[in-house]
């Protein structure tokens, strides 16, 4: 069978099964079993498939995934997020759109503690949205900044999706976690700039109001108590990786321990918090590892069949600039993000995109960074964006989903501008990991 026909059959089979309502993991496994029977020698192929199942989830490099999820669950269940946002509020004074700015700043700080978009959006929405509505903020400056800031949890370590993508794309997880820091902060800066400019031009979107004065002593006390400890978690995760003190797996363990200690210091660590956090971690991790099992074998079948190599050779011979191919791959990722969740997109595209990126001579680490931004933007793209669904759950029928789409649009554009800059200037992603020991 020709390589292109194998590719069409396998990809088409997975996509059709998912659109038929089958869970992602089982869609991959069904196609894997059929592929093993056809191209790995019948029953002996099934034996090889079983062996590869254990190989796929037995990798020590995947250890940060459940640990980063655990960090986010502890943060969410212990209620530390609202305290952090309240501490930020004391410093913003009378800036235009101060609550919108607080959403972006809070989302950035929460991202350093929590690698989950839905948890971040939930904390920001429940904490800030009622006050925004009370102050007369329009949806574009209340829901929009939260939708723009929540997905930063994917872009700033710790991030389970980042670890997952780095593993699938076969790049160093430690270097990747460092590489995404500047892009994540760049997105936050663009969101802040947009809020300041638009609130200056259209003050009615975020009406100014009198802010009770807060003494410097209270500001410093709140900072020391709630913001500075965040720096400890950041150091325990990214600092130890950057300094070469720990691997990504070891850093995930120290970060998880630090989060538990922080919850205990605030008096929020109790049996109920631990139970809910562990249950949530087990539920999400089991789902992810089931997907990893199916996708690992799927990628092996694509490679074994020669489909990946054949497609890479075909694309390299196309009479178009190499950067146009990269842009086309990002466009495919964005299109898929409108209809599918990020994990299956990563798993479906990786076996095809990685050989192409390597054949064109691009840095795989750089492409992994921009593809993560691509997947992060999928959280905001209708109709399937997780950030949109999470906020819709919180606001209920008070705000139609179409209004959330409009509110998130400009912030989606901010993410797109940041991604375009990193495509044009790869050093934005590669400089910091290049400084690692």
Secondary structure, 3 states (H helix, E strand, C coil): CCHHHHHHHHHHHHHHHHHCCCCHHHHHHHHHHHHHHHHCCCHHHHHHHHHHHHHHHCCHHHHHHHHHHHHHHHHHHHCHHHHHHHHHHCCCCCCCCHHHHHHHHHHHHHHCCCCCHHHHHHHHHHHHHHHHHHCCCCHHHHHHHHHHHHCHHHHCCCCHHHHHHHHHCCCCHHHHHHHHHHHHHHHHHHHHHHHHHHHHHCHHHHCCCCCCCCCHHHHHHHHHHHHHHHHHHHHHHHHHHHCCCCCHHHHHHHHHHHHHHHHHHCCCCCHHHHHHHHHHHHHHHHHHHHHHHHHHHHHHHHHHHCHHHHHHHHHHCCCCCHHHHHHHHHHHHHHHHCCCCHHHHHHHHHHHHHHHHHHCCCCHHHHHHHHHHHHHHCCCCCCCCHHHHHHHHHHHHHCCHHHHHHHHHHHHHHHHHHHHHHHHCCHHHHHHHHCCC
